[in-house]
């Protein structure tokens, strides 16, 4: 794996992600409000795109040295608050899994089969609140953070090395710290057997990151 064209694969997937991001920007439009159902559609694409970008950054940082921790240094992750005037910054780490997810409930749209003898689906009726106007400020900041990160992937990789420095400092102090910025198992936004372009992209980026992690771990084991 050491002789793979890692940078070429990162760049190829970055190009795919840029095209998908342009489509999501088009869905969002220029207004400050959008219907709830459209906001859900944007999020359904945004979450796997963010996961894919984290994995590209992780792969891009595979060979970078971890800097020494500087007391008082700026943390690698800065929250993107909705009302903040601070330039939005892309989140480098996956959110942890919810240990107690809410149980799934039956859809609010009701059955769409007319009868057992007629398997033609009836047109769905909008769920209550589907057309409620929703503010787009948070979504827009997340998209802008992605856009900025995609234009400076090496800079994001250096940010990640500072996250590693903070992780090592916490471990040295006996504090619990996650080992990697990307979580094990399924990536956030992953859809089993998903057929969208974003599903294929996330699958490829997740596989690339896992291979990069395996290479780093193998080299660490040899060094020890």
BELSULFEN-V402406 format. One record per residue. N is the residue number from 1. PSI is psi in degrees with one decimal (none if undefined). Layout:
n->N psi->PSI
n->N psi->PSI
This chain:
n->1 psi->-22.8
n->2 psi->-32.5
n->3 psi->8.0
n->4 psi->154.3
n->5 psi->74.3
n->6 psi->-47.2
n->7 psi->-37.3
n->8 psi->-40.8
n->9 psi->-38.2
n->10 psi->-44.5
n->11 psi->-39.8
n->12 psi->-43.6
n->13 psi->-29.1
n->14 psi->-41.1
n->15 psi->-40.5
n->16 psi->-40.9
n->17 psi->-37.4
n->18 psi->-42.0
n->19 psi->-42.6
n->20 psi->-36.8
n->21 psi->-38.2
n->22 psi->-38.3
n->23 psi->-37.7
n->24 psi->-37.6
n->25 psi->-39.8
n->26 psi->-38.7
n->27 psi->-38.9
n->28 psi->-33.9
n->29 psi->-162.1
n->30 psi->-5.9
n->31 psi->168.8
n->32 psi->-7.9
n->33 psi->153.6
n->34 psi->156.2
n->35 psi->149.7
n->36 psi->-42.0
n->37 psi->-33.5
n->38 psi->-35.4
n->39 psi->-39.8
n->40 psi->-38.5
n->41 psi->-39.1
n->42 psi->-45.0
n->43 psi->-35.1
n->44 psi->-24.2
n->45 psi->-34.3
n->46 psi->-43.5
n->47 psi->-49.9
n->48 psi->-29.7
n->49 psi->-40.8
n->50 psi->-40.9
n->51 psi->-42.5
n->52 psi->-42.1
n->53 psi->-40.0
n->54 psi->-38.5
n->55 psi->-30.9
n->56 psi->-42.0
n->57 psi->-43.0
n->58 psi->-44.2
n->59 psi->-40.1
n->60 psi->-26.8
n->61 psi->7.7
n->62 psi->-35.3
n->63 psi->0.6
n->64 psi->140.1
n->65 psi->149.1
n->66 psi->123.7
n->67 psi->161.3
n->68 psi->141.9
n->69 psi->133.1
n->70 psi->120.7
n->71 psi->132.4
n->72 psi->4.3
n->73 psi->158.2
n->74 psi->130.9
n->75 psi->156.0
n->76 psi->-31.6
n->77 psi->124.7
n->78 psi->123.7
n->79 psi->146.3
n->80 psi->83.4
n->81 psi->141.9
n->82 psi->-45.2
n->83 psi->7.5
n->84 psi->147.2
n->85 psi->-5.1
n->86 psi->142.0
n->87 psi->132.0
n->88 psi->138.1
n->89 psi->133.8
n->90 psi->136.7
n->91 psi->126.2
n->92 psi->-19.1
n->93 psi->143.5
n->94 psi->145.3
n->95 psi->143.9
n->96 psi->155.9
n->97 psi->147.3
n->98 psi->115.2
n->99 psi->-14.7
n->100 psi->70.3
n->101 psi->149.6
n->102 psi->138.4
n->103 psi->146.1
n->104 psi->140.7
n->105 psi->161.6
n->106 psi->144.6
n->107 psi->149.6
n->108 psi->-4.2
n->109 psi->-14.3
n->110 psi->172.6
n->111 psi->149.6
n->112 psi->18.8
n->113 psi->127.1
n->114 psi->-44.6
n->115 psi->169.8
n->116 psi->-20.0
n->117 psi->-8.1
n->118 psi->106.2
n->119 psi->19.3
n->120 psi->116.5
n->121 psi->138.6
n->122 psi->152.8
n->123 psi->133.7
n->124 psi->149.9
n->125 psi->140.3
n->126 psi->138.5
n->127 psi->154.0
n->128 psi->130.1
n->129 psi->-1.0
n->130 psi->-31.6
n->131 psi->9.0
n->132 psi->137.2
n->133 psi->135.9
n->134 psi->142.3
n->135 psi->140.0
n->136 psi->6.8
n->137 psi->-45.8
n->138 psi->-43.8
n->139 psi->-42.9
n->140 psi->-39.4
n->141 psi->-38.1
n->142 psi->-40.6
n->143 psi->-40.6
n->144 psi->-36.6
n->145 psi->-40.6
n->146 psi->-45.5
n->147 psi->-44.8
n->148 psi->-40.3
n->149 psi->-38.5
n->150 psi->-27.1
n->151 psi->-11.4
n->152 psi->63.2
n->153 psi->-38.9
n->154 psi->-37.5
n->155 psi->-37.5
n->156 psi->-35.8
n->157 psi->-38.6
n->158 psi->-36.7
n->159 psi->-40.5
n->160 psi->-34.5
n->161 psi->-30.3
n->162 psi->-32.8
n->163 psi->-41.8
n->164 psi->-39.8
n->165 psi->-41.8
n->166 psi->-39.1
n->167 psi->-47.4
n->168 psi->-35.9
n->169 psi->-41.9
n->170 psi->-40.6
n->171 psi->-39.0
n->172 psi->-28.4
n->173 psi->2.0
n->174 psi->9.1
n->175 psi->147.2
n->176 psi->137.2
n->177 psi->137.7
n->178 psi->148.5
n->179 psi->-37.9
n->180 psi->155.1
n->181 psi->-22.8
n->182 psi->139.2
n->183 psi->158.8
n->184 psi->161.7
n->185 psi->-149.9
n->186 psi->140.7
n->187 psi->149.2
n->188 psi->132.9
n->189 psi->-4.1
n->190 psi->137.4
n->191 psi->120.4
n->192 psi->129.7
n->193 psi->27.0
n->194 psi->140.6
n->195 psi->3.6
n->196 psi->159.7
n->197 psi->-37.0
n->198 psi->-30.0
n->199 psi->-43.1
n->200 psi->-39.2
n->201 psi->-46.1
n->202 psi->-40.4
n->203 psi->-45.3
n->204 psi->-42.8
n->205 psi->-37.1
n->206 psi->-42.9
n->207 psi->-40.5
n->208 psi->-43.9
n->209 psi->-39.5
n->210 psi->-37.5
n->211 psi->-39.6
n->212 psi->-40.2
n->213 psi->-40.4
n->214 psi->-39.1
n->215 psi->-44.9
n->216 psi->-43.3
n->217 psi->-37.8
n->218 psi->-42.2
n->219 psi->-35.4
n->220 psi->-39.7
n->221 psi->-38.0
n->222 psi->-40.4
n->223 psi->-29.7
n->224 psi->none
